[in-house]
Structure formats: C-alpha cells, structure tokens
Amino acid sequence: MEWYQILAALLGGLVAFMLLGMPVVFAFFTVNLIGAWFVMGGEIGVLQLIRNAVDSIQSFALLPIPLFIFMGEIMFHTGVAARAIDAVDRLIARVPGRLSLVAIVGGTIFSSLSGSTIANTAMLGSTLLPEMYKRGYTPSISIGPIVATGGIAMLIPPSALAVLLGSIALIPIAELLVASIIPAIILAGMFFAYVVVRCTLNPALAPVYDVEDMTMRERLMPFFKYVLPLMSIFIVVVGSIIGGIATPTESAALGAVATLVVAIAYRRLTRSNLMISITQTLRFTVMTLFIICGSITFSQILSFSEATARLSELVTQSGATPMMILLGMLLILMFLGCFMDQVSMMMITVPIFMPMAELLGFNIIWFGVLMLMILEISLATPPFGLLLFVAKGAAPDDTTIQEIIVSVAPFIAMALIVVAMLVYWPEITLVLPNLISR
C-alpha cells in the first residue's frame, strides 16, 4: 500500500471506531493493532507494539502527571481552594462586575494550584454562579468568565496536559511548563479588563449591590491567611524549575508535599477526602498512561510507513510559506476542537504536526505553547466543548446551552487575539524558558 492509503486507512478507521461509540483510548489501540500487523510485519509488529507500550510509560519524565493531578484533587476535595475564592471575594470591593472579577482572579489563582480544567470550572461554577444569578447577573457576564478562566488551568503550571503534550511531542517539559505562564497572565488580564469595561458601559449586566462594610484588616487578613500560603506552592513548583534547583518531576514532588502540608495546616485533610483524591488521581493517571501508549505506537506506525516524512515533504514543497502552513495547522486544530476532546486531538495531530514544525525550523517550545492555546480555546468551542457542558451542569436548570455559547464567544475571541500576539511576537513565550537555559 502507498503511504497515503495507509494514512487514510488509519485515520478513517480511527474516526469510524469513535463514531461507533468506542472510547478514544480503545479506538486508538484497535487501530494500532491493525496497523502494526499490516504495516510493521504481522506478529513482529504486534510484539513491537507491546514493547513500545512498556517503554513509553517507564519514562521518569511522566511522573509529574500523577503528582500535578494529585495536587489539584487535594485542593478541590479538601475545600482549601474554595476558602481562597472567598478570600478574594472579600478583597475585591465595589467595582463593576465584581463577582465576575472574583471568578477571573480566583480562577487564575486556582489554576496555579490545579492542573485540571474541569475541577477549576466546576469549583468556580458551584461556588460563584448561584450567587451571580441571585444578584441579577446576566448569563453573558457570569458564565463566560467562569468557562474562560477554567481553561487557563491548561496553561499555568502545574498543568498535567502540558506534561502530556511535552511527553508525546518530545518537547522539553520544564521549558513548556513555564513558557505558557506569561500568555496565561495576558489572557487573564484581558478577561479582567473586558468585564470592567463592559459592565461600566452597561451596568444592567451586573447590577451593583451593597457589599458588607469591612475594615482594611478584615479584607486583607483572609487573603494573607488563605491565598498567600497557596501561592507559596506555585512558587515552590515554578521557582524550583526556573531556578534550576529541580527537574519538573522533582518540582512536582515538592508541590505535592507542599499541598499536603498546607491541607494539614488548615486541618482540612481527612482520611475520606485523601482517599477520594488518591482514587481520582489513579483514575486519571491510568487513562493518561494508556493514551501515551497509544500515541507512541501510532507515531511509530506512521513513521514506519513513511507517511509522516512523505506528508511533511508534500506540505513543505507545496509552495506555501511557513506562516501559511502554521496557520493551516492551527485551523485544523480549531476545527477538530469543535468535535473532539483535547487528548484525542493531540494523539491525531502531534505525530503529523511535530515533524513538520521541526522541518520548517519552528521553535518547538513556541509551537507547543500555540498548541496548548488552541487546545484551551477548544474546551469552549461549540458544539462539543467540554467546559460548556460542565458550566451547564453548574448553572440553573433554565440556562440553555445557547446562552452559555453566546456568553463564552467574546472570551474565545480574546484568546484568539492572544494566539495572534504569540504568532507575531514569539519572544513572549521564550522569556521564562531562556531563564532556565541560562
């Protein structure tokens, strides 16, 4: 078979299995088994698939994934993160769109402690959304900030998805983790400014209400008590990486220990919530390791069939400029994001896109951040954006999915503006990684 026939058969079979309702991981393993048998030499190819599966999950670089997930689960199930949100609520006084701003600031803080976008969105939705509706906030200014800020957890370390992308795409994980911090801060700043400006121009979107009068001490004490100690965890994780003190795996271990110490210090860690956190961590970790096994073998089948090399040559010899090819790859990711989850998108595109990016001379850290940005945007793109349904579950029963989509649309537009900034000024993503290299 020609390489393009093999590529079409693999991708077509993958889509067919998923349309039949087969879980993504098992769809990939089925396609891998068929591909290994016919492309890599029958029984020898299947044995090679098994060896790949074993080798791919023995990497020391994968250990941050369960540790980052564990940190977020502890924060969520012990209620420590919810207390931090309450402290931010006290700190922000009478400003337009106050509760929406609390969601943005509090969600960004929680993003620096949890690698889970779902946990971030669910916590913000359950904590703030009922109060927003009670105060007369419209869906367009209440749901949008929660969904948009929830996705920032994918960008700010600890981010399990960034580690997964780095592992699959062979991007240095330490550099990738810190490279997306500045874009995430820019994104949060744009969200904050948008809410203030829009609520100032149209106060009816977020009616002003009387806030309890408190002294400056009463406002600041909860912040010092419940927020700053949590920020120390972020400093431990990121500071140890940037300072060259620890590898990503070691910094993740330090972060997990620091998270447990904080939960114990607040007397919020119980046997029950510890076991729930461990169980959830194991569940997500096993799923992630299966994904890595499938992705590595899929990449090798494409490489063995020469599909990756031939496709890269075809694209680079087409006469299109590197910028046109880059925009094409990003548009493909955006399209896939309307129908697929982020992990499936990575498994399909990384084996094809990364060789192209390297052949075109792109900085792979910069390209990895662009992929993370599009993956973050796709969490909120209709019709199947995952966070849209998380928000639907947290919102009042009469909230429609159309209202949620309309409320999220301006935030998607702002995220695309940040992507354009990163394309035009790649240096934004390389400031912190350069500190590590020094």
N, C-alpha and C positions, 0 to 999 in steps of 0.2 A: 504493500500500500504506500501511496505517496504521503509526504508529511502533512499536507493539508487535509487529506482524507482522515488520517489518524487524529489530527486536532479536532476536526468536525465531529468525528465519532465520539471522542472523549467528552467534549463539551455538550454535544447533543444528548448523549447517554446520561450525563450528569443532570441536565435540565429535565429530562424525561423522568428520571427516578424521583427528583424532588417534586415534580408535578403529580406523581403518583402518591405523594404524601410520605415518602421515606425521609426520615431525619437526615439532615445535611451530612453529618459525620458518616452514617452508614451508606449514603449515596456515594460519597467520595470513596469509601473503602470498596464498594462494589465495582465502581469504575476502575479503581486502581488494580483490583484483582484481574479484571478482564484485560485491562491494558498491559499489565505485567505478563500475563500469559501469552498474548498475541504479539506484543512488541518486544519484550525482553527475553523471549526464548522459552516459553512454556514453564515447566516445573522450576527451571533455574531462575526465571524471572520472579516467580512467586516466592521462592526462598530468599531472593534478594530483597523483595518487599518486606519480608519478616525481619531480615537483618536491619533494613532501614528503620523499621518501626522501633526496634530495640535501641539502635544507635541514636535516633533522633530525640529520645526522651531521657537520655543519660547525660545530657549537657548540663554542666554546673550553671550555665547562664540562664537556665529556665527556672531556677529556684525563686527568683523574685516574684513570679506569678502567684504561687500559693501564699507567699508572705504578704504581698500587697492586697490580695483578696481578703486575707485574714484580718488585716488592719481595718479595712472598710467594714467588714462584718462585725467586728468588735465595737467600732464606733456606733454603728447603726443599732445593734441589738442591746447595748448597754444604756442607750439613751444619752450618752455623753454629747453626741453631735447635736441632738435636739436642744440641750441646755445651751450650747454655743449659739444656736439660732436665736434663742430667747435673749441672750446677752446682746447680740447685735440689734435685736428689736428695741431694746432699751436705749441703745447708744444713738440710734437714728431718731431725731426729733421731728418737728413739724416741717416736712418737705413734701413737694408734690409727688404723688405715687409712693408714699412711704413704705407700704408693705411690699410693693414690687421691688423697691430698692433693697429691702431686707432680704428678699429672696435672692437677689443677684449677689449681694455681699456675702450673705450666709452660705449660699450655694457654692460660691467660689472658694470660701474657706473650707467647706466640707470636701470640695474637690481635691484640695491639697492633702486630705487625710484618707480619702477613699478612692480606689481605682474603679469603682462601679458606677456607671452612669444610671443604671436602673435604681440602685439604692439611693443615689443622690436625688433623682427626680421624685421617687416615691416618698422620701422623707420630707422634701420641700412641699410636695403636694398635700400630704396628710397633715403637716404642721401649719401651713400658711393659707392654703386655698379656702378652707371653710371660713376663716376669719376675713379673708378678702371679700367673699361673697356676702358675708354678714354686714360688712361695711359698705356694700353697694358698688364694689369694683366691677367693671365690665369684664367679660371674658378676654377681650382683646388686650387688656393691660395686666391681667392676673395670670392667665395660663401661659401666655407667651414667654415671660421671663423665667418661669419655673422650668419649662421644657428646654429652653435655650441654655440656661445656666446648668441644667442637669448634664448636658452634653459636654460641658467643659471638663468634667471628670476624666474624659478620654485623653485630654491634652496635658493636664497638670499632673506631675508625679505625686504620689505613686499611681501609675497607670498600667494595669495588667495588660490592656490591649496594645499599648506601646511596646511592652516587652514581647508580646506575641508577634507583633509585626516585625520587630527587630530580629527575632529568632528565625522567622520564616524567610525574611528578605536578606538576612545576613548583614544587617546594619548594626554598627556598634551601639549597644543598648544604652550605655551611660550617656553618650552624646545625644541619642534620640530622646531620652527621657528629659534632659534639661533644655533641649532645643525648642521644645514647644511651650515653654513657660512664658516667654515674652509674648508670643502670639495669643496665648490664652488670656493674659492680662490685658492686652489691647482689646480683645473681644469683650471681656467683662466691662472695660471702661466704656466701650461703645454702647453696650446694653444699658449701662447706668445713665449715660448722657441722653440716650433716646427716651427713656422713661421720664426723666426730669423735663425734657423739652416738650414731649407730647402731653404730659399731664399739666404743664404750665399753660400750654395753648388751649387745652380742653379739660378744665378741672372736673367736668362731669364724668370723665372716665374713671377717676379715682377720688370720690368725694372726700373732702377734708373732714376729719373728726377730731374730737378733743383727745389729746394724749395726756395720760396721767402726769401731773407735775412732779418732777423728781429733782433732787439736788444733783450737782455735778458728780458728787461722790457716789450717789445711788446709781447714776448712769454708768460710771466708769468701773465700779467695783466688780460687777458681773463679767465685764469684758476682761479685766485682769485675772479673774478667778477661773473663767470657763473657756476663754478664747486663746489668750496668750500661751497657756500651758500646751494647748493643742498645736499651736503654731510652732512650738519647740520641736514637735515630731517632724513637721515638714523641714525644719532647719536641719535636724539630725539626718534625714534621708538625703535631701538635696545638697546640703552643705558638705556632707562627707564625700559625695560624688564629685562635686566641683573642686573641692579642696584636694582631691587625690588621696584622701585618707582611706577610702573604702571603695571596693568594687560595687556595682549595682546589687549583687547578691548579698554582700556584707551589709550594705546600707539598708536593704530591705529587712534583714535580720535585726539590725539596730532599731529600725522603725517599728517592727512587730513587738520587740521588747518594750520600747518606749510607750507604745499604745497600751500594752497590758499594765505597765506601771501607772499610767495616767488613770486607767479604768479602776485599778485597785485603790489609788489615792482618793478618787471620788467616791469610793465604796459602792460602785455600781456593778462590779464584776461578781456574778453569781455562777454557781455550777450550771444552772439551767441555760443562761444566755451564753456561757462559754461553750457548752456542748452544741447549742444551735449554731454558733459561729463556726465551730470546727466542722460540723456536718455540712454546712453550706459551702465552706471553703473546699472541702474534699470533693463535693459535687461539681463545683465549677472547675476545679483543678483537673479532675479526671476527664471532663469534657474537653478542656483545653489541650491536654496531652494527646487525646485521640485526634483532635484537629491537627496538631503538629505532625503526628504520624502520617495522616492522610496527605497533608500538604507536601511533605518532603518527598514521598513516593510519587505523587502527581508531578512534581517538578522533575524528578529523575526520568519518568516515562517520557515527558515532553522533550527533555534533553536527549535521551537515547534515540528517540525517533527523529531527531534533528528539527522538530517543529519550532522550538524556541529560536534556534540560530537562523533558520530559514525565514521565519516571520520577522525577526529583527532586521535581517538583511533586506527583506521586501519593503519594510517601512522606511528604513534609512535611505534606500535607493529610489524611493518614490519621488524625490524632488521636494518633499515637504521640509520646511525649516524645523530645527529642533523645537522652537516655540510652538509651532503648529502641532507637532507630534505630542508635546507636553499637554497642550490644551485638549487634544483629542483623547489622551489617556484620562485626564481629569473629567471630561464629559462622559466617557464610558463609565467611570466610577459613579458619577452623579446619576446616570440612568439606572445602573444596577442597584443603587441605593434606594430607588423607588420600589423595588420588588424583593430585595434580599437583605439579610442581616449582614452585619459588618464582617463577621468571621468568614462567611461564605464568599463575600466579595474579595477578601484577602486571598483566600485559597485559590480562587479562579484567576485573579489578575496578577498577583505577585510573581508567579513563575514566568509570566509573559512580559510584564512591565519592567521588572528589575534589570534583566539583561539589556533591554532597550535603553533604559536610563543610563546604564554604565557605558554602553556603546556610544551614546550621544554625549558623554562626558559630563553628565549632571552630577552635582554633589549629592551623594546618596542620603546624607542626613537631611539636607534640604528637601529632597524628593520624598523622604519618609514623612516629614512634617506635613507636606502638602497632602499626602495620602491620609494622614490622621485627620487633617482639617476636613477633607471631603467625607471621610467616614463619620466624623462628628456631625456634619451637616445632614448626612443621610439618615441619621437617627430620627430626624424630624420631618423628612420629606414624605408626602403622601404618595400612594395610598397606604403603604405598609410600614411607615416609620415607627420603630418600636416605642419610642418615647411618647408618641401620640396616643398610643393605647394605654401606656402607664398613666398618662395625665387623665385620660378618660375614666380610668378606674378610680382615680383620686378625686375627680370633680363631682359635683352634684349630679343626680340622675338625669336631670333635664338638660344637661350640657350635651350638645351634639358634636360629632367629630368634625363637622364643617366649621363650627365656631372655633374649635381648637386649631384647625389648619389655618384659618384666617388670622388668628392671634399669633401664630408662630411665623407666618410669612415674612414680616419685617425683620425678624431676627435671623432668618435664613439669608435674607438679602445682605444684612450686615456681615454675616460670616463669609459670604462670597466676596464682599469688599476686602476683608482681611486676607482671603486667599489671593486676590489680585495684588494686594500690597506685598505679599510674600513672593509672588512670582516676579514682581518688578524690583523688589529690594530683598534678594536672598540673604543679605547680611543680617537681617533681623533674626533669622533662625540660627545664625552661626556665632552670635556674640558669646553665649554661655558655653557652647562646645569648645570654642577657642580657648576659654579659660582652663578647661580640662587638659587640652593638649599642651598648654604651657607648663 
